[in-house]
Structures are given as C-alpha cells and as structure tokens.
Amino acid sequence: MTKQKQHQNLSQSRDGGYTIIESLVAMIVVSVLMIAIAPVMAYSVATRVQARRMELATQAARSYIDALRTGAIRPNDPKSPAGFPVENSAPPTSSSGLYCVDLDGGTPPCSDGSKKDFYVQGVRPTGVKPTDTGYALTVRVYRADGFPGTMTTKQQSVANSALGNPQAPLVVMQTEIPPTTRGGTSAYQSLCDRTGGCK
C-alpha cells in the first residue's frame, strides 16, 4: 500500500514542473521587457551625469566671479592667474588665457582629462575697460576635455543633451562686477552711471 502511494506521489510531482518551452517563452518575455526598458535607463543615467556636471560648472563660475570681485584676478597683473575678462564675445579658440578651475586636484590642473576640470571665459562688453566704475560680465564655463576643438557659445541643456557636447558651454551666467573700493563709488551708483537710470 505504501509503495503504491509513493509511486503516485512521484508521478504527480513529475507532471507539476515547467517544460522547456514554458521556460523559453518566459525568457523571451523578460528579454523583450529588458530591451524596452534599457534605453530609458541609459538616458536617465546620462541625464543625471550631465546634471551633476552642470552643477560643478556652476560652482566653477561662482568661484571665478568671486575671484574677480575680491581682486584675486586683476587686469595686467603678471602675478594674477590667467582669466581676466576679454572684450570679444567670440568662443575661445584655445584654453590659453582662460581661468582653470580644477575641482579634483589633478596635476597639472585642467590637463589630465578629468570630468571635474573646467575652463572659465569671462566676457565684458566691447569698449568697457575694467576701471573703478565696475562692469557687466558674461561668464561661460567649458569642459576642460573639450579643448582643443571648435568651441561654440550656445549653452547646453540638461534635458536634451544626454552626455553633452564638450565644445559647448555648460553654464552661461551674467553678473555685475562692482567697482573697487579705491574708486569711492558704490556698486549701486556705478550701475546707475552705466545704465543711465536711477533718478
């Protein structure tokens, strides 16, 4: 009697498993789903990387602006690092004369191909000399690994640029550099003088 029950249980358990065909169909369904999801996952990772890169570029632009405001970068000062704002608004043709912001401490700075190295270009309006009255400033931040190349002035966006164009600026900012304290003019009065307003 027990042998017969054991034989019945064995025959039932053999019929209860998956067949090879069912397993193959399940693998095909999972493969199709993975293929459908893969581009979305890749795009989301690329967008996250580009957003982080733009965040670091914004940090580089702010440090450049702070250096100009505090006088760490001065015109025609051989001790001052390169990067004083130029007059022409054309994109840079080389990295010489640009301000290097090295966020990972590589040596030499901005030349080790790091994704955390940036070149900052400051552009002031044509005909405006850096005097004690202050000046308007446009700041563009380029990836260091984009040089040498044909640079552009059109800013990238996070949403449609995936990993981005290395020759386009990550960040474009506009700000006002106040006059030096030696001039005796306030930043507000300097802005009023240059714009012809503030009556």
WOKACOR-V607020 format. One record per residue. N is the residue number from 1. RES is the residue in three letters. SS is DSSP state (2 for helix, 1 for strand, 0 for the rest). Layout:
n=(N;N)
res=(RES;RES)
ss=(SS;SS)
//
This chain:
n=(1;2;3;4;5;6;7;8;9;10;11;12;13;14;15;16;17;18;19;20;21;22;23;24;25;26;27;28;29;30;31;32;33;34;35;36;37;38;39;40;41;42;43;44;45;46;47;48;49;50;51;52;53;54;55;56;57;58;59;60;61;62;63;64;65;66;67;68;69;70;71;72;73;74;75;76;77;78;79;80;81;82;83;84;85;86;87;88;89;90;91;92;93;94;95;96;97;98;99;100;101;102;103;104;105;106;107;108;109;110;111;112;113;114;115;116;117;118;119;120;121;122;123;124;125;126;127;128;129;130;131;132;133;134;135;136;137;138;139;140;141;142;143;144;145;146;147;148;149;150;151;152;153;154;155;156;157;158;159;160;161;162;163;164;165;166;167;168;169;170;171;172;173;174;175;176;177;178;179;180;181;182;183;184;185;186;187;188;189;190;191;192;193;194;195;196;197;198;199)
res=(MET;THR;LYS;GLN;LYS;GLN;HIS;GLN;ASN;LEU;SER;GLN;SER;ARG;ASP;GLY;GLY;TYR;THR;ILE;ILE;GLU;SER;LEU;VAL;ALA;MET;ILE;VAL;VAL;SER;VAL;LEU;MET;ILE;ALA;ILE;ALA;PRO;VAL;MET;ALA;TYR;SER;VAL;ALA;THR;ARG;VAL;GLN;ALA;ARG;ARG;MET;GLU;LEU;ALA;THR;GLN;ALA;ALA;ARG;SER;TYR;ILE;ASP;ALA;LEU;ARG;THR;GLY;ALA;ILE;ARG;PRO;ASN;ASP;PRO;LYS;SER;PRO;ALA;GLY;PHE;PRO;VAL;GLU;ASN;SER;ALA;PRO;PRO;THR;SER;SER;SER;GLY;LEU;TYR;CYS;VAL;ASP;LEU;ASP;GLY;GLY;THR;PRO;PRO;CYS;SER;ASP;GLY;SER;LYS;LYS;ASP;PHE;TYR;VAL;GLN;GLY;VAL;ARG;PRO;THR;GLY;VAL;LYS;PRO;THR;ASP;THR;GLY;TYR;ALA;LEU;THR;VAL;ARG;VAL;TYR;ARG;ALA;ASP;GLY;PHE;PRO;GLY;THR;MET;THR;THR;LYS;GLN;GLN;SER;VAL;ALA;ASN;SER;ALA;LEU;GLY;ASN;PRO;GLN;ALA;PRO;LEU;VAL;VAL;MET;GLN;THR;GLU;ILE;PRO;PRO;THR;THR;ARG;GLY;GLY;THR;SER;ALA;TYR;GLN;SER;LEU;CYS;ASP;ARG;THR;GLY;GLY;CYS;LYS)
ss=(0;2;2;2;2;2;2;2;2;2;2;2;2;2;2;0;0;0;0;2;2;2;2;2;2;2;2;2;2;2;2;2;2;2;2;2;2;2;2;2;2;2;2;2;2;2;2;2;2;2;2;2;2;2;2;2;2;2;2;2;2;2;2;2;2;2;2;2;2;2;0;0;0;0;0;0;0;0;0;0;0;0;0;0;0;1;0;0;0;0;0;0;0;0;0;0;0;0;1;1;1;1;0;0;0;0;0;0;0;0;0;0;0;0;0;0;1;1;1;1;1;1;1;0;0;0;0;0;0;0;0;0;0;0;1;1;1;1;1;1;1;1;1;2;2;2;0;0;0;0;0;0;0;0;0;0;0;0;0;0;0;0;0;0;0;0;0;0;0;0;1;1;1;1;1;1;1;0;0;0;2;2;2;0;0;0;2;2;2;2;2;2;2;2;2;0;0;0;0)
//
